[in-house]
Amino acid sequence: MKICIFANCAFLSETSRMIAVYQELKSRGVATVMATHGGPYEQILIEENIPYQIVKPYITAERAHQFVKTNTGENGMTEFYTPEELKQHVEEEIAFYQQEKFTTILTGLTLSCSISARVLEIPLVVTHLGSFVPPVFERRILEPILAAKSRLLNFIPSPWLITWVNKLVYRSKAGTKSFNKVAKSYGIKPFNSITEVMMGDIVIVTDVPEILGITKEELENWSPSAKDKRFYSYDYKLKYGGAIFAKLFGDIPSNVLSFLKTDLPKIYVAMTSGPPDLLNKVYTAVKDLPVRTVLCSTVHKFKSQAHPSILVADYLPSHKIMPLVDLAIIHGGQGSVQTAIESGTPIIGIPLNLEQGLNVTIVERNGAGLVQNKHEVTPDEIREKIKTIQSYKFYKENILKLSAYQKSVDGVKKAADILLNTPAILTKK
């Protein structure tokens, strides 16, 4: 067995997940190769002393940022690649796989792998969907919290809108044009939705049943209904893994530790991929509250006027910061949500995409945080939600319950187990 871990270094969360699984496999003596097309978080591979292969074409930091903005919908584009760019990615990946003779591919959002692995019929395993999987859509757990208020939406009954959103994610062909053009050139089946592009032969659901609310038996025995089968070109296996989130960036800087030594309530703001104006609104919301706020700024290099109750910092070890604060304000990628759960820290989630919306909705449903529509963010709205969480202790009690569920499973070890058992999983009827 020889495993390729193909990290998309445009994303901190996906890079850190791939690092965690790589290190676990190497500790077991498994032949494992780390690969990437590059990106701003390639530096973390270097810092973690992980040898890796660069597969052309190389992704610059600017191109990586555009990829991230497509994923969040910030740039208004649905296609992640042009057909020509995607074809080059696939060609180079195929040559790399053939040279290295891999038996399994694991990726974190390197979407070109959905074609290259299938061309060579190498089993493809993914973690990047988190809990964004078909049983969730069929239970209508997704909610339309990303929609801006409009007169039209006011006339649509909420149950209808929820049903439409959940069906859209596996029926809409938006974002598949480039993938299907390249897939056709290789003679493989087309993709029916961008969700299907993101699914692998095995999807590791990086969550636990008690938090997601779907039993292990139901999730792992899922298959499309006769009515929905036409919306899936490939066969998929879903397997519960467990939480996998970043544990990087060393120790907390001394100035941050000193800043947090206070009897005042403490807030951690980590919205590292959203637009600057959104971060400004949160900054305005917290600056005059009787709290201490650590505001993490990475992509935007947030600049603000000096304020005695706010400390702006660059990269921080969230898994070490969150246990020290009373509330986290985040976008809601699964990594940041799971870090908050592990730390027992309630959240306010301001999601930028459907996957983030799902993650924070699950926390809200469990009574451990609140969701804020990104189109309706005002400083007053944020202050009101902060006050609500501070006023009711059940938010803290419920996040601690979720923490106990999450800690009961080692997600990294479980992911490694699934990878090592991939042949048996795929052949099991």
C-alpha positions as CSV (number, residue, x, y, z in Angstrom):
1,M,0.0,0.0,0.0
2,K,1.2,3.5,-0.9
3,I,-0.9,6.5,0.0
4,C,-0.8,10.0,-1.6
5,I,-2.1,12.8,0.6
6,F,-2.9,15.7,-1.8
7,A,-3.2,18.9,0.3
8,N,-4.8,22.1,-1.1
9,C,-2.6,24.7,0.6
10,A,-5.0,27.5,-0.3
11,F,-6.8,26.5,2.9
12,L,-5.4,26.4,6.5
13,S,-8.0,23.9,7.6
14,E,-7.4,21.4,4.8
15,T,-3.6,21.7,5.0
16,S,-3.8,21.1,8.8
17,R,-6.1,18.1,8.3
18,M,-3.7,16.6,5.7
19,I,-0.7,17.1,8.0
20,A,-2.5,15.4,10.9
21,V,-3.3,12.3,8.9
22,Y,0.1,12.2,7.2
23,Q,1.8,12.2,10.6
24,E,-0.4,9.5,11.9
25,L,0.2,7.2,8.9
26,K,4.0,7.8,9.0
27,S,4.0,6.9,12.7
28,R,2.5,3.5,11.7
29,G,5.2,3.0,9.1
30,V,2.8,3.4,6.1
31,A,4.4,4.5,2.8
32,T,2.9,8.0,2.5
33,V,3.7,10.9,0.2
34,M,2.6,14.5,0.8
35,A,1.8,16.4,-2.4
36,T,0.4,19.8,-3.3
37,H,0.0,22.3,-6.1
38,G,1.2,24.9,-3.7
39,G,-0.5,27.9,-2.0
40,P,0.1,30.2,1.0
41,Y,-0.1,27.5,3.6
42,E,2.6,25.4,1.9
43,Q,4.9,27.2,4.5
44,I,3.2,25.1,7.2
45,L,4.5,21.9,5.6
46,I,8.0,23.4,5.8
47,E,7.5,24.5,9.4
48,E,6.3,21.0,10.3
49,N,9.3,19.4,8.6
50,I,7.2,17.4,6.2
51,P,8.8,16.5,2.9
52,Y,6.4,17.1,0.0
53,Q,6.2,16.9,-3.8
54,I,5.1,20.0,-5.8
55,V,2.9,18.9,-8.7
56,K,2.6,21.4,-11.5
57,P,0.9,23.7,-12.3
58,Y,2.1,25.7,-9.2
59,I,-0.6,27.7,-7.4
60,T,0.5,31.2,-6.4
61,A,-0.8,32.9,-3.3
62,E,-2.9,35.2,-5.6
63,R,-4.4,32.2,-7.5
64,A,-5.1,30.4,-4.2
65,H,-6.9,33.4,-2.8
66,Q,-9.2,33.4,-5.9
67,F,-9.9,29.7,-5.4
68,V,-10.9,30.5,-1.8
69,K,-13.1,33.3,-2.9
70,T,-14.9,31.0,-5.3
71,N,-15.5,28.5,-2.5
72,T,-17.0,31.2,-0.3
73,G,-18.9,32.8,-3.2
74,E,-17.2,36.1,-2.5
75,N,-16.1,36.7,-6.1
76,G,-19.4,35.7,-7.7
77,M,-17.8,32.8,-9.7
78,T,-19.1,29.2,-9.7
79,E,-16.2,27.6,-11.7
80,F,-13.1,26.8,-9.7
81,Y,-11.0,26.3,-12.8
82,T,-11.1,27.1,-16.5
83,P,-11.2,23.9,-18.5
84,E,-7.7,24.5,-19.8
85,E,-6.3,25.0,-16.3
86,L,-8.2,22.0,-14.9
87,K,-7.0,19.8,-17.8
88,Q,-3.4,20.7,-17.0
89,H,-3.9,19.9,-13.3
90,V,-5.4,16.5,-14.2
91,E,-2.6,15.6,-16.7
92,E,0.1,16.4,-14.2
93,E,-1.6,14.5,-11.4
94,I,-2.1,11.4,-13.6
95,A,1.6,11.4,-14.5
96,F,2.6,11.8,-10.8
97,Y,0.3,8.9,-9.7
98,Q,1.7,6.6,-12.4
99,Q,5.2,7.4,-11.5
100,E,4.7,6.8,-7.8
101,K,2.3,3.8,-8.2
102,F,-0.1,5.0,-5.5
103,T,-2.8,2.6,-4.3
104,T,-5.0,5.3,-2.5
105,I,-5.4,9.1,-2.8
106,L,-6.6,11.2,0.1
107,T,-7.3,14.8,-0.6
108,G,-8.4,17.9,1.3
109,L,-10.1,20.0,-1.4
110,T,-7.7,19.4,-4.3
111,L,-10.8,19.1,-6.6
112,S,-8.9,18.1,-9.7
113,C,-8.3,14.7,-7.9
114,S,-12.0,13.9,-8.5
115,I,-11.0,13.4,-12.2
116,S,-7.4,12.3,-12.1
117,A,-8.0,9.5,-9.5
118,R,-11.0,8.2,-11.4
119,V,-9.2,8.1,-14.7
120,L,-6.7,5.7,-13.2
121,E,-9.3,4.0,-11.0
122,I,-7.3,4.7,-7.9
123,P,-9.6,4.8,-4.8
124,L,-10.2,8.4,-3.8
125,V,-10.9,9.3,-0.1
126,V,-11.9,12.8,1.0
127,T,-12.3,14.6,4.3
128,H,-13.1,18.1,3.1
129,L,-16.9,17.7,3.0
130,G,-16.9,17.4,6.8
131,S,-20.6,16.7,7.5
132,F,-21.9,18.2,4.2
133,V,-23.2,14.8,2.9
134,P,-26.4,13.5,1.4
135,P,-28.1,12.1,4.5
136,V,-27.9,15.7,5.8
137,F,-29.7,17.0,2.7
138,E,-32.3,14.3,2.9
139,R,-33.1,15.3,6.5
140,R,-33.3,18.9,5.4
141,I,-30.8,20.0,8.0
142,L,-29.4,22.8,5.7
143,E,-31.1,26.1,6.3
144,P,-31.2,29.2,4.0
145,I,-29.2,31.4,6.3
146,L,-27.1,32.8,3.6
147,A,-30.0,34.4,1.7
148,A,-30.4,38.2,1.8
149,K,-33.8,39.3,2.8
150,S,-36.1,40.2,-0.2
151,R,-39.7,40.7,-0.9
152,L,-39.7,37.4,-2.9
153,L,-38.3,35.3,-0.1
154,N,-40.9,36.8,2.3
155,F,-43.6,35.2,0.2
156,I,-42.0,31.7,0.2
157,P,-43.0,29.5,3.2
158,S,-40.0,28.6,5.2
159,P,-40.5,24.8,4.8
160,W,-40.5,25.2,1.0
161,L,-37.3,27.2,1.1
162,I,-35.5,24.7,3.3
163,T,-36.6,21.9,1.0
164,W,-35.4,23.8,-2.1
165,V,-32.0,24.6,-0.6
166,N,-31.4,21.0,0.5
167,K,-32.3,19.6,-3.0
168,L,-30.3,22.2,-4.8
169,V,-26.9,21.0,-3.4
170,Y,-27.1,17.7,-5.2
171,R,-29.3,18.5,-8.2
172,S,-27.9,21.8,-9.5
173,K,-25.1,21.6,-12.1
174,A,-23.7,25.0,-11.1
175,G,-19.9,24.9,-11.0
176,T,-19.6,21.6,-12.9
177,K,-19.0,22.9,-16.5
178,S,-15.2,22.8,-16.4
179,F,-15.2,19.5,-14.6
180,N,-17.6,17.8,-17.0
181,K,-15.7,19.1,-20.1
182,V,-12.5,17.6,-18.8
183,A,-14.2,14.4,-17.6
184,K,-15.7,13.9,-21.1
185,S,-12.2,14.3,-22.7
186,Y,-11.1,11.3,-20.5
187,G,-14.2,9.3,-21.1
188,I,-15.4,9.2,-17.5
189,K,-18.9,9.9,-16.2
190,P,-20.0,13.5,-15.7
191,F,-20.7,15.1,-12.3
192,N,-24.3,16.2,-11.5
193,S,-23.4,18.8,-8.9
194,I,-20.4,20.5,-7.3
195,T,-21.2,18.5,-4.2
196,E,-20.6,15.3,-6.3
197,V,-17.3,16.7,-7.5
198,M,-16.2,17.0,-3.9
199,M,-17.3,13.5,-3.0
200,G,-14.7,10.7,-3.2
201,D,-15.2,6.9,-3.4
202,I,-15.1,7.1,0.4
203,V,-16.2,10.3,2.2
204,I,-14.8,10.5,5.8
205,V,-17.5,12.4,7.7
206,T,-15.4,14.2,10.3
207,D,-18.0,14.4,13.0
208,V,-19.7,12.1,15.6
209,P,-23.3,10.9,15.5
210,E,-24.3,12.6,18.7
211,I,-23.4,16.0,17.4
212,L,-24.6,15.6,13.8
213,G,-27.8,13.9,14.8
214,I,-27.6,11.0,12.3
215,T,-26.9,7.5,13.6
216,K,-23.8,5.5,12.5
217,E,-26.0,2.8,11.0
218,E,-28.1,5.3,8.9
219,L,-25.1,7.3,7.6
220,E,-22.8,4.4,6.8
221,N,-25.6,2.4,5.0
222,W,-26.7,5.4,2.9
223,S,-27.4,5.0,-0.8
224,P,-29.5,7.3,-3.0
225,S,-33.2,6.5,-3.2
226,A,-34.6,5.2,-6.5
227,K,-36.0,8.7,-7.1
228,D,-32.6,10.4,-6.5
229,K,-30.2,7.9,-8.0
230,R,-30.1,9.8,-11.3
231,F,-28.4,12.7,-9.5
232,Y,-25.3,10.6,-8.6
233,S,-22.9,9.3,-11.3
234,Y,-20.7,7.3,-8.9
235,D,-21.1,5.0,-6.0
236,Y,-20.0,6.4,-2.6
237,K,-19.3,5.1,0.8
238,L,-19.8,7.3,3.9
239,K,-17.8,6.5,7.0
240,Y,-17.9,8.3,10.3
241,G,-14.4,9.5,11.3
242,G,-14.2,12.1,14.0
243,A,-13.0,15.6,14.5
244,I,-9.8,16.7,12.7
245,F,-8.8,20.3,13.3
246,A,-5.6,22.4,13.3
247,K,-3.2,22.2,16.2
248,L,-0.5,24.4,14.8
249,F,1.4,27.7,15.2
250,G,3.3,26.8,18.4
251,D,2.6,28.6,21.7
252,I,0.5,31.6,22.5
253,P,2.6,34.8,22.3
254,S,3.4,36.3,25.7
255,N,1.7,39.6,24.9
256,V,-1.5,37.7,24.1
257,L,-1.3,35.8,27.4
258,S,-0.8,39.0,29.3
259,F,-3.7,40.6,27.6
260,L,-6.0,37.7,28.5
261,K,-5.1,37.9,32.2
262,T,-8.2,39.7,33.3
263,D,-11.5,39.1,35.2
264,L,-13.4,40.7,32.2
265,P,-15.2,38.4,29.8
266,K,-12.9,37.4,26.9
267,I,-13.8,37.0,23.2
268,Y,-11.8,35.5,20.4
269,V,-12.6,36.7,16.9
270,A,-11.2,34.4,14.1
271,M,-12.8,35.3,10.8
272,T,-9.8,34.8,8.6
273,S,-11.3,34.4,5.2
274,G,-14.2,36.9,5.1
275,P,-14.4,40.4,3.6
276,P,-12.7,43.2,5.6
277,D,-15.9,45.1,6.0
278,L,-17.4,42.2,8.0
279,L,-14.4,42.2,10.3
280,N,-14.8,45.9,10.7
281,K,-18.4,45.5,11.9
282,V,-17.4,42.9,14.5
283,Y,-14.5,45.2,15.6
284,T,-17.0,48.1,16.0
285,A,-19.4,45.8,17.9
286,V,-16.9,44.7,20.6
287,K,-14.7,47.7,21.0
288,D,-16.8,49.5,23.6
289,L,-18.1,46.5,25.4
290,P,-16.7,45.6,28.9
291,V,-14.7,42.7,27.5
292,R,-11.2,41.8,26.2
293,T,-11.1,40.8,22.6
294,V,-8.3,39.0,20.7
295,L,-8.9,39.5,17.0
296,C,-7.0,37.2,14.6
297,S,-6.1,38.6,11.2
298,T,-4.5,36.5,8.6
299,V,-5.6,37.0,5.0
300,H,-6.5,40.7,5.3
301,K,-3.8,41.8,7.6
302,F,-6.5,43.8,9.4
303,K,-5.5,47.3,10.3
304,S,-7.3,49.1,13.1
305,Q,-6.9,52.0,15.4
306,A,-5.3,51.2,18.7
307,H,-7.9,50.2,21.3
308,P,-7.2,49.2,24.9
309,S,-9.7,46.4,24.9
310,I,-8.8,44.8,21.5
311,L,-5.5,43.0,20.6
312,V,-5.0,42.3,16.9
313,A,-2.7,39.4,16.1
314,D,-1.7,37.4,13.1
315,Y,-1.5,33.6,13.1
316,L,-2.5,32.2,16.5
317,P,-2.9,28.6,17.8
318,S,-6.7,28.6,18.1
319,H,-6.7,25.3,20.0
320,K,-4.8,27.0,22.8
321,I,-6.5,30.4,22.7
322,M,-10.1,29.1,22.7
323,P,-10.0,27.4,26.1
324,L,-8.9,30.8,27.6
325,V,-11.9,32.7,26.3
326,D,-15.7,32.8,27.0
327,L,-16.9,33.2,23.4
328,A,-15.6,32.7,19.8
329,I,-16.9,34.7,16.8
330,I,-16.1,32.7,13.7
331,H,-17.2,32.0,10.1
332,G,-17.8,28.4,10.9
333,G,-15.5,26.2,8.9
334,Q,-15.6,22.7,10.5
335,G,-12.1,23.1,11.8
336,S,-12.8,26.3,13.8
337,V,-16.2,24.9,15.0
338,Q,-14.6,21.7,16.2
339,T,-11.8,23.7,17.9
340,A,-14.5,25.6,19.8
341,I,-16.3,22.4,20.7
342,E,-13.1,20.8,21.9
343,S,-12.4,23.9,24.1
344,G,-15.9,24.1,25.5
345,T,-16.3,27.6,24.1
346,P,-19.8,28.8,22.8
347,I,-19.8,30.5,19.4
348,I,-21.4,33.1,17.2
349,G,-21.2,31.9,13.6
350,I,-21.3,34.2,10.6
351,P,-21.1,31.7,7.7
352,L,-19.9,32.7,4.2
353,N,-20.9,29.5,2.5
354,L,-23.4,26.6,2.8
355,E,-20.9,24.2,4.5
356,Q,-20.1,26.8,7.1
357,G,-23.8,27.5,7.5
358,L,-24.4,23.8,8.2
359,N,-21.6,23.6,10.8
360,V,-22.9,26.6,12.8
361,T,-26.5,25.6,12.4
362,I,-25.7,22.2,14.0
363,V,-24.1,24.0,17.0
364,E,-27.1,26.3,17.3
365,R,-29.5,23.3,17.2
366,N,-27.6,21.8,20.1
367,G,-28.1,25.1,22.1
368,A,-24.3,25.8,22.1
369,G,-24.1,29.0,20.0
370,L,-25.9,31.4,17.7
371,V,-25.9,32.0,13.9
372,Q,-25.8,35.4,12.3
373,N,-26.8,36.0,8.6
374,K,-23.9,37.6,6.9
375,H,-26.2,40.0,5.0
376,E,-27.7,41.3,8.2
377,V,-24.6,41.9,10.3
378,T,-24.6,45.2,12.2
379,P,-22.6,46.0,15.3
380,D,-25.9,46.1,17.3
381,E,-26.8,42.6,16.1
382,I,-23.4,41.2,17.2
383,R,-23.6,43.0,20.5
384,E,-27.1,41.6,21.2
385,K,-25.9,38.0,20.4
386,I,-22.9,38.5,22.7
387,K,-25.2,39.6,25.5
388,T,-27.5,36.7,24.9
389,I,-24.7,34.1,25.3
390,Q,-23.3,35.9,28.3
391,S,-26.8,35.9,30.0
392,Y,-27.7,32.3,29.7
393,K,-25.5,29.6,31.1
394,F,-27.0,26.8,29.1
395,Y,-24.9,27.8,26.1
396,K,-21.8,26.9,28.1
397,E,-23.4,23.8,29.5
398,N,-24.4,22.5,26.0
399,I,-21.0,23.2,24.4
400,L,-19.4,21.1,27.2
401,K,-21.8,18.3,26.3
402,L,-20.7,18.5,22.7
403,S,-17.1,18.6,23.8
404,A,-17.5,15.3,25.7
405,Y,-19.0,13.6,22.6
406,Q,-16.3,14.9,20.3
407,K,-13.5,13.9,22.6
408,S,-14.8,10.3,22.7
409,V,-13.4,9.6,19.2
410,D,-9.8,10.2,17.9
411,G,-10.7,11.6,14.4
412,V,-7.1,11.4,13.1
413,K,-6.6,7.8,14.1
414,K,-10.0,6.9,12.7
415,A,-9.2,8.5,9.4
416,A,-6.0,6.5,9.2
417,D,-7.9,3.3,10.0
418,I,-10.3,4.1,7.1
419,L,-7.5,4.7,4.7
420,L,-5.8,1.4,5.6
421,N,-9.1,-0.4,5.2
422,T,-10.1,1.3,1.9
423,P,-10.0,-1.8,-0.3
424,A,-12.3,-3.8,2.2
425,I,-14.7,-0.8,2.5
426,L,-15.1,-0.4,-1.2
427,T,-15.6,-4.1,-1.9
428,K,-18.1,-4.6,1.0
429,K,-21.7,-4.9,-0.2
